[in-house]
């Protein structure tokens, strides 16, 4: 059984043709001998659960196409539900594959854990920790600050009369162990409010990274991440540090709503929502983690893991299915989001209200990541979606880019990309280095 037959089941599906080869990058029909026999063999193998863990095929999905150059077998591969992933071979979960370009590669242990966690009713962050850690094992400074945030948010009634432990139990950080009746921490509580030693023991690959890139002369001008040694680098301290830093340096345009100036408030709401959303949907097992980059005129937030409810539903709103529901609870208690699934629409609405270009939300299934891009360029004229996308891409290249590089990104002709850039230059959205076509580059304003 070829691994690629079920790699596609682990993602979005696709169509495979047997009897076609590439010659100098050009598909060529070479045909397949005994097509009927091989079609039957393929069907029997795909329906055999000892060979493939989950059958996503129907008889009509395997077809023989007759051509003058020989017979071709067409195989339509349907994706399976997330609850049934990963699809694997020969009864062995370690024999689950992914396809990168033309190569079939085994999923590593972290990728398998990610698929299993996404398929589970009880997520990793909701489970009781295996180390029997309790309230006293949390980072006290983080707990104190978090409790203050919770009380200020007013989401828990009578919070001022409750003890810290009672509040943590309310938000699901402490749950009762059914085996001994003791209150113990969830995995999510350790990751969110715990100490570095325990976090590294529980999830050594957890990676949260924030960078500021001001020009093209260095990789970054400022950076912080969760592996820093001077503090307990849990999710909460990372969130607070990045949020406060972004609020110090991001623009908050003067905006009136019903006679009230709301620019600063709406910018803070947008940043809090964007960070909380990316963390609550982060694939905790991925080596890629969460990467946040602040450019002069753009903010990029890329988290490992695709959107469980799908990109279309996320943009519409109204449905919530966080990958890390226990961690999401802590943000809810802090007054961030409302668990109604409108986090992403709120970000888009706020950016429009503040007169910024439309954000971009994209999924990359093959790389298992979700990317949110916020363009911090104030709109001066009415721009098309394509023009807004160009500005955002230029803003992510402070050292400049060519019209050819933009054409590759947009998948359009070089002439069209040049026209787009020149129009934006005329309206002072981008600038160039003043050179002729040879060596000409475009830069953020």
C-alpha positions, 0 to 999 in steps of 0.5 A, spaced: 500 500 500 503 506 497 503 511 503 500 517 499 494 513 498 492 515 506 496 521 507 491 525 503 486 522 508 489 525 513 489 532 510 484 535 505 483 529 500 485 529 493 485 525 486 491 520 485 492 517 478 496 511 477 499 510 470 502 517 469 509 519 470 513 526 469 518 527 464 522 533 465 516 536 469 511 534 464 505 529 465 506 523 460 501 517 460 504 511 460 499 506 462 498 501 467 498 493 465 492 489 467 488 495 470 482 491 472 486 486 476 490 492 479 483 496 480 480 490 484 487 489 488 487 496 490 480 496 492 481 490 496 487 493 500 483 499 501 477 496 504 482 491 509 482 494 516 488 490 517 492 494 512 488 501 512 485 503 519 480 507 516 476 506 510 474 513 506 473 510 499 467 508 495 467 503 489 465 509 485 472 512 487 476 508 483 475 508 476 479 506 470 480 511 464 481 508 457 486 513 453 490 511 446 496 511 450 494 506 455 489 505 461 490 510 467 487 508 474 483 514 478 483 514 485 479 519 489 481 520 496 476 522 501 478 526 507 476 522 514 473 526 520 478 529 525 475 524 530 478 518 526 485 521 524 491 519 524 489 514 518 495 509 518 497 502 515 498 495 518 495 496 524 501 500 527 499 508 528 507 509 527 505 508 520 502 514 518 504 519 513 504 526 510 506 528 503 511 533 502 512 535 495 513 528 491 516 525 498 512 520 502 514 522 510 512 518 516 509 523 521 513 524 527 511 522 534 509 530 535 505 530 529 501 523 531 500 526 538 497 532 535 492 528 530 490 524 536 489 530 541 485 533 535 480 527 535 479 526 542 473 528 546 478 530 552 484 535 550 491 534 553 490 541 556 484 538 560 487 532 563 489 532 570 497 532 570 501 526 571 506 529 576 500 530 581 502 537 582 497 541 586 496 549 587 502 550 591 506 548 585 504 554 581 508 560 580 506 565 585 507 571 581 503 569 575 497 566 580 497 573 583 497 577 577 492 572 574 487 573 580 487 580 579 486 580 572 480 575 573 477 580 579 478 586 574 474 582 569 468 581 573 466 574 569 466 570 576 460 573 581 463 574 588 470 573 586 473 578 591 470 573 596 473 567 594 480 564 595 485 563 590 484 556 590 477 557 589 477 561 583 482 557 580 477 551 581 472 555 578 476 556 571 478 549 571 485 550 573 484 545 579 480 539 578 478 533 583 482 526 581 477 521 581 482 516 584 484 519 590 479 525 591 485 530 591 484 537 587 490 537 582 492 541 576 490 540 569 496 540 564 493 547 561 494 550 568 501 548 569 502 551 562 499 557 563 501 559 570 506 554 572 514 554 573 519 553 567 521 546 570 514 543 570 512 546 564 519 543 560 517 536 564 510 536 561 511 539 554 518 540 552 517 542 545 512 548 547 515 554 543 512 561 544 516 567 540 515 574 539 520 578 535 520 586 532 523 587 526 525 594 524 529 594 518 533 589 513 539 589 517 538 584 522 533 578 523 530 582 529 531 588 533 528 585 540 526 578 542 522 575 547 520 567 548 518 562 553 525 559 554 528 565 557 531 564 564 530 570 568 523 568 569 518 563 569 516 563 562 509 560 562 504 562 557 501 567 562 507 571 563 509 571 555 502 573 553 502 579 558 509 581 556 507 581 548 501 584 549 503 590 553 509 591 548 505 591 542 500 596 546 506 601 547 508 601 540 502 599 535 498 605 533 491 607 536 488 612 531 483 617 533 476 614 532 469 616 535 464 612 536 457 615 539 461 621 541 467 617 545 474 616 543 475 608 542 482 608 538 486 605 544 480 601 547 479 597 540 486 596 539 487 593 546 481 589 544 484 587 538 491 585 540 488 581 546 483 577 542 489 576 536 494 573 542 488 569 545 485 566 539 492 564 537 494 561 543 488 557 544 488 554 538 496 552 538 498 545 536 501 544 543 505 538 540 508 542 534 516 544 534 514 550 530 509 553 536 507 560 536 511 565 532 509 573 532 513 578 528 512 585 529 514 589 522 514 597 522 507 597 518 504 589 520 503 584 525 504 577 523 501 571 528 503 564 526 501 558 530 502 551 529 495 548 527 489 549 523 483 551 525 478 545 527 472 549 525 475 551 518 477 557 515 470 559 513 466 558 519 472 562 523 471 568 518 463 568 519 463 566 527 458 563 531 461 557 533 467 555 538 472 549 538 478 551 541 484 546 540 486 548 548 479 549 551 482 549 558 487 554 556 481 558 553 477 558 560 483 562 563 482 568 557 475 568 558 476 569 565 480 575 564 474 578 560 478 576 553 473 573 548 466 570 550 466 563 547 461 565 542 466 564 536 466 571 534 474 572 536 476 573 529 470 577 526 471 582 532 478 583 530 476 584 522 471 589 525 475 593 529 481 593 524 475 596 519 473 601 525 480 603 526 481 605 518 486 600 517 486 595 511 483 588 512 486 583 515 488 576 512 487 569 515 490 563 512 490 556 513 496 552 510 494 545 511 501 542 508 505 546 513 499 545 519 499 552 521 494 558 521 497 565 519 493 572 521 496 578 518 494 585 521 496 591 516 497 597 520 497 602 514 491 607 515 487 607 509 487 613 505 483 611 499 479 605 497 483 599 496 481 593 493 482 586 496 488 585 492 491 592 493 491 591 501 494 584 500 500 587 496 501 593 502 501 587 507 506 583 503 510 589 502 510 591 510 513 584 511 519 586 507 522 592 510 529 591 506 525 591 500 522 586 495 522 586 487 516 586 482 518 579 481 518 577 488 511 580 489 508 576 482 511 570 485 507 571 491 500 573 488 501 568 482 500 573 477 505 576 471 510 581 473 507 586 469 501 586 473 505 586 480 509 592 477 502 596 475 500 594 482 506 597 486 506 603 482 499 605 483 500 604 491 507 608 490 503 614 487 498 614 493 504 614 498 502 607 500 509 604 498 516 607 496 521 605 491 529 606 491 529 610 485 532 605 480 530 603 474 527 596 472 534 593 474 535 593 481 528 596 483 525 595 490 519 597 493 519 598 501 514 600 506 512 607 507 
